[in-house]
Amino acid sequence: MSRFRTYLGEVYIELKKANWPWDPKEKGFAKYKELIDSTIVVFIAMILLGAFVAFFDTALRGAFDALAKSVAG
């Protein structure tokens, strides 16, 4: 039991050292501005990456279909 208590104490110390993505002095939604901004950046990156993959998937599928038809035909 003492090892578990020591572990929890060390976890608490490490969590106090962490840099949390919000300002504890702010109130309301302004407190989470950095967190919200980071989330928006991640969503935009996901949309751009998805569009990039979809574009090349469609383009390469058309190219391979044309190549397959020319070889088979």
Secondary structure, DSSP 8 states (H G I E B T S, - for coil): -HHHHHHHHHHHHHHHHS--SS-TT--GGGGGHHHHHHHHHHHHHHHHHHHHHHHHHHHHHHHHHHHHHHHH-
